[in-house]
Amino acid sequence: MSTERFIKLIPLLTVVLFSIYLLLVTGLTEVMLMKSHIVGLVTLGIVIIIQLIHREAGYYATLFMNAMGAACIAAFTPTVYTIRLFIIIKIDWICLLLLIQSVIVHRQLVAGIFREYTKK
C-alpha cells in the first residue's frame, strides 16, 4: 500500500479505532448503546464495504459519515460531547474534529465537489 493511499485512509481508520473503543467500553462497563451509536456502527460497516468495492466512492462515504457524526446523527464514541448552537443545532465536537481531519486529508476531493456545484 502506498503512502498516499494510507494517508487517505487515516480518517476511516480513526473512526474504526473510536468504534472499537466504543464497543470495548460498552462491553466492559455499564454504558449502554443509544440509537445514535447503532446508526454510527451500521454506517461504519457500510462505509467499509463501499471502501473495499470502490476507493473513490469510499472517500465520499467517509466524508458523509463524518458529517453525520458531527451533526449528532451518528455517534462513534461512548460519550457524546455536544455543543448546542442556537436552539436546534447540536454538534458533537469530537466528530467535528474527525470531519475537519477528513476535509484536510481529502481537500482536493472536497474542492472538486464545490467546483462541480458552482458550475451548475
C-alpha positions as CSV (number, residue, x, y, z in Angstrom):
1,M,0.0,0.0,0.0
2,S,1.4,3.4,-1.0
3,T,1.9,6.2,1.5
4,E,-0.6,8.4,-0.3
5,R,-3.4,5.7,-0.1
6,F,-2.6,5.1,3.6
7,I,-2.9,8.8,4.3
8,K,-6.3,9.0,2.6
9,L,-7.4,6.1,4.8
10,I,-6.5,7.8,8.1
11,P,-10.0,9.4,8.7
12,L,-11.6,6.0,8.2
13,L,-9.1,4.2,10.4
14,T,-9.6,6.9,13.1
15,V,-13.3,6.2,13.2
16,V,-12.7,2.5,13.3
17,L,-10.4,3.0,16.4
18,F,-13.1,5.1,18.0
19,S,-15.7,2.5,17.3
20,I,-13.5,-0.3,18.8
21,Y,-13.1,1.8,21.9
22,L,-16.9,2.3,21.9
23,L,-17.5,-1.4,21.7
24,L,-14.9,-2.2,24.4
25,V,-16.4,0.4,26.8
26,T,-20.0,-0.8,26.3
27,G,-19.0,-4.4,26.7
28,L,-16.9,-4.0,29.8
29,T,-18.9,-1.3,31.7
30,E,-22.5,-0.4,32.3
31,V,-22.6,2.1,29.5
32,M,-25.4,1.3,27.0
33,L,-25.6,1.8,23.3
34,M,-28.0,4.5,22.2
35,K,-29.8,4.8,18.8
36,S,-27.1,7.1,17.5
37,H,-24.4,4.5,18.4
38,I,-26.2,1.9,16.4
39,V,-26.6,4.3,13.4
40,G,-22.8,5.0,13.7
41,L,-21.8,1.4,13.7
42,V,-24.1,0.5,10.8
43,T,-22.9,3.5,8.8
44,L,-19.3,2.5,9.5
45,G,-19.9,-1.0,8.2
46,I,-21.5,0.3,5.1
47,V,-18.6,2.7,4.5
48,I,-16.0,-0.1,4.9
49,I,-17.9,-2.2,2.4
50,I,-18.0,0.8,0.0
51,Q,-14.3,1.4,0.5
52,L,-13.5,-2.2,-0.4
53,I,-15.6,-2.1,-3.5
54,H,-14.7,1.4,-4.9
55,R,-11.9,3.5,-3.4
56,E,-13.1,7.0,-4.6
57,A,-16.7,6.3,-3.5
58,G,-15.3,5.2,-0.1
59,Y,-13.7,8.6,0.3
60,Y,-17.0,10.3,-0.4
61,A,-18.8,7.9,2.0
62,T,-16.2,8.6,4.7
63,L,-16.8,12.4,4.4
64,F,-20.6,11.8,4.6
65,M,-20.2,9.5,7.7
66,N,-18.1,12.1,9.5
67,A,-20.6,14.8,8.6
68,M,-23.3,12.6,10.1
69,G,-21.2,12.2,13.2
70,A,-20.6,16.0,13.5
71,A,-24.4,16.6,13.2
72,C,-25.1,14.1,16.1
73,I,-26.9,11.7,13.8
74,A,-24.3,9.0,14.3
75,A,-22.1,8.5,17.3
76,F,-18.7,6.8,17.4
77,T,-17.6,7.4,21.0
78,P,-19.2,6.1,24.2
79,T,-19.9,9.6,25.5
80,V,-21.3,12.2,23.1
81,Y,-20.0,15.7,23.8
82,T,-22.3,18.1,22.2
83,I,-22.2,21.9,21.6
84,R,-25.6,23.4,21.1
85,L,-25.7,26.3,18.6
86,F,-28.8,28.4,18.7
87,I,-31.8,26.3,19.6
88,I,-31.9,23.3,17.3
89,I,-28.4,22.7,16.1
90,K,-26.3,20.2,18.0
91,I,-22.7,19.5,17.1
92,D,-20.5,16.7,18.5
93,W,-17.1,18.3,18.9
94,I,-15.1,15.0,18.7
95,C,-16.8,14.1,15.4
96,L,-16.4,17.7,14.3
97,L,-12.6,17.2,14.7
98,L,-12.9,14.0,12.7
99,L,-14.7,15.9,10.0
100,I,-12.0,18.6,9.9
101,Q,-9.4,15.8,9.7
102,S,-11.3,14.3,6.7
103,V,-11.6,17.6,4.9
104,I,-7.9,18.3,5.4
105,V,-6.9,14.8,4.1
106,H,-9.4,14.9,1.2
107,R,-9.1,18.6,0.4
108,Q,-8.8,18.0,-3.3
109,L,-11.9,15.9,-3.3
110,V,-13.8,18.5,-1.3
111,A,-12.6,21.2,-3.7
112,G,-13.8,19.1,-6.6
113,I,-17.2,18.8,-5.0
114,F,-17.6,22.6,-4.7
115,R,-16.2,23.1,-8.2
116,E,-18.9,20.8,-9.6
117,Y,-21.6,22.5,-7.6
118,T,-20.6,26.1,-8.7
119,K,-20.5,25.0,-12.4
120,K,-24.3,24.2,-12.4
